[in-house]
Amino acid sequence: MSSEDITLTAGDAEVDVLPGNGGRVGGLRVGGTELLRQGERFGCFPMVPWCGRIRDGRFLDGAVVRQMPLNAPPNAIHGTARDGAWSVARVADGEAVITYDLVEPWPYAGRVTQVVALTPDSLSLTMSVETYDASFPAQIGWHPWFNRNLGGEGAQDVRLDFSPAWQEERGDDHLPTGNRIEPEPGPWDDCFGMPGGVDVTLTWPGQLELKVGSREEWVVVYDEQEAAVCVEPQTGPPNGLNTLPRLVTPLEPLEATTVWSWRRL
């Protein structure tokens, strides 16, 4: 099938899936109100086969050093799949399945599958990475840009609520130092640990409450931009291909899910 844009609807919720633009979710509307920042690089994009920054763009695979392009000098950031065109595997009622075959500059063959499922009060995103060839380290994550303000008369900026067990200490290079510290107040461009699973609530007072959940225990929160805030569930911390690699093997794919659920206020 082609990589044409897909719009799913359920109740008064609509989600746009853009296979041709990096497999991202281009928009999520509830009752006609757009929750995601609009623009070619925004919405919510998949971070795969790694999340956040890799220090100097290098990671070890056994004794072999692999070099990724430095797309956020001096580091590599957010994987390769957001830069490619995905294929549509199928579209059914309230669900779209899209796939992406890993290609250069990623040095291993593999396939990423993303399932986007919409109900009237939730959006579920499930991603898996599988290989039929050599095993390799990988990560999965999502990078949504939620609008800080939903507009309308008297609209207030979003409030973030979450209770992490720790914060990854951030070095001057924006990468974790390896130390875990007590969570500090924002603004953030930081990774947090939530061993019971990611659980972050975004509240637009008087309008909407949205919960970002995942069974994964890592979340990056980024709220240093005026237009949007990002809540990014992922399978490991930034630079995790070096510090906490998850191995994809022919027998064992890597899979993760995030669910966003909402209610009107």
N, C-alpha and C positions, 0 to 999 in steps of 0.2 A: 504493500500500500504506500501511498505518497506520504509526505511529511507536512500536509496542510494542517492549519490550525484547527483545533477541536474545541467546541464549547459543550460542556455537560451541564445539565440543569436538574435540580431536585428541590421541590417546594419553591421557595423564593430565593434559593441559592444558585449561583452560576459560577463555574470555573472555566477558565480558558487554558488549554494545554497547547504549547507551542513547540512541537517536535523539531521544526526547522531552526529554532533559535535555542539550541542547547538543551532541549528537553525540559524547558522551564515552564512553570505555571505563570502565565502572563497576567492573570487577574483573578480575583475572588470577590464576588459581589454577594452581599446579603441584603435582601430587600432593596436592591438597586444601589447600595452604598459600596464603593470600592474600598477594600481593605488593604490592598497591596500597592506599593509605589509603582507608578507606571513608567515605562521606558524600556528601551531595548536591552539594557543590562540589569534591569531590576526584576520585579515580580518575585518569584522564588525559584532559584536555580539549584540543580543537583550538584553537590560536591563529590566527585568521584573521578579517578580512583584514590584521591586523597582529599583531606579537609584542611582548610587554613593554609598556613605557610609551611614549606619545607626549607630548613636552614640552608642557604646557598644553593637551593635547588637540588641537593644531593641526598641520596639515601643508599643504605647498604642492603644488598640482597646476598646474604652469605658473605663471601669475600669480595663480591663485585660492587663497585661504586657506580650508581646510576645517576646521570645528570639530566634534570628537567630544565626546560627553558625558564629563564629568569623573568617571568611576566609581572613580578612585583619586586624589582631589584632592591636588595641583593638576593631575594628569595623567589621561590616558585609558589604560586598560590592557587588553591581551590580546584585542583584537578584539571582534566582536559576535556571532559564530556560536555561541559557548558559551552565549549567553543565549536562543537560539531553539530551536524544535523542528525537527529534521531529518526527512526522509522516507526511507523504505526503498525503494531501487530494486530490489534483489534479494538473496536469501540462497541460497547454494549450500553444498555440502559444505566446511566450514572457511572460508567467506568470506562477508562481508556488504558490500554497497555501499549507502551512504547519501548523501543530497544535501541541500543547503541553498541556497535562493535568497537572495542578499543583499538586504536591505531597509533602510529607515530604521532607525537614523540614518546608515548608510553611504550616501553620495550617488550610488553608481553601481549599475547593474544588472549582475548576474553570478551565476554558479552555482558552488558549491563541491561537489566530489565527494570522498568519503573511502572508501577500500577497506581493510577490515580482514581480514587473512588469517592464519589460525592453522595451525601445524604442531605436531607433538609437542614440538619444541624451539625454536620461534621464533614471534614475532608481528611481522607486517609491517603498517605503517600508511602508506598512500599518499594524499596529498591534492593536488587540483588546483583552481585557480581559473580560470574561463574567462568571457569576455564575448562577447556578440554585438553589443555596442553601443559606447559610448565606451571608450577605453583608460583605465586607471587604475593607480596604484601600489599594490602589495600585498606582504604577507609571509605565509608559512606557517610554523607551528611546532606543537609538542606540549608539553604541560605535565603530565607524569606526577608523581604523588606516590607515591614508593616507600616502603613501610613501613621505618622505621629498624631495627626489630627484628621478626623473623618469629615470635617466641614459641617456646615449647617449653623444655624443661629445659636450662639452661646456655646459652641462645641469646645470641649476641653481636650488638652493633650492626653495621650495614653499614659496609664500608670502601669508599671511592671512590678509584679509580686512573685518572689520565689525564695526558697530557703535552701541554698546549697550547703553541702557539708564542708566544702573547702573551695578556695580559689587558687588556680595555678598562678604562682608569682610570675609576673610578666617582666622580661628584661627590656632593655632599651631598644632591642631589635624586634619588639612585639612578640617574641617567642617565649614559651614557658622556660623558666630557669631550671625546672625540676623540683623546686621547693613548693610545698603546699602551705598556704597561709589562710588566716581567718578572712572570710569574705569582707571586702571593703566597699564603701559606698561608691556609686557611679560618679561621673559618666564612665562607661566601660568600653573597652575592646578586649575582653578577657574571657578565659575559659574557666568554667566552674564544674565541680564534681557533684553529682546527685546519684549516689549509689542505689537508691530506691527507684531510679528512673527519672528522666527529665519531666519536670512539672512546673511550668511557668504560666502565670495568668497575666494577660493583657486586658486592662479595663479602660474603655473610653467612657468616662462618666456620663450616665444618663443615656447612653447609646447601646453599647455592646460589651459583653465580656467574652473573651476568647482564651481557651486553654491550649497550650502547646504541650503535648505529652509524647513520651517515647520510652520504651524499655531500656534504651541506651542510657549510660550514666554521665555523658559529657554534653555540655551545652556552652556554646560561645554566645555572649550577649554583647551587641555592638549598638551603642546609642549616642555616638559622637556626631552624628549628622542631624541637621535641623529637620529634614523632611521625613525621616523614617527611623524605625528601630528594628534591629535584627535579633531574632532568637533562633539559634542554629543547633538543633540536635545532631549529634554525630557519634560515630563508633569509637572515637579516640580523640586525644587532644591535638592541637596544632603540633606539627613536626612529629606526629605519631608514627609515620613510616619508619622513623629512626628510634623513637623511644618506646612505642607500644604497638608494634606491627601486628596486624591480624592477617593470617595467611589464608589465601584462597587456593584451594587444591581441587583437582578433578573430582574428588569425592565430597568436598565440603565447600559449597559456595558461602559467600558473606552476604547476609541479608539484614535489613533494618527497616523499621517502620516509624513514622511519626503520624500522630492524629491531632488535628486541630478541631476542637469542638466549641460551639458558641451558643450564647443565649442573649436575647434582647433584654435591655435594662429599662 
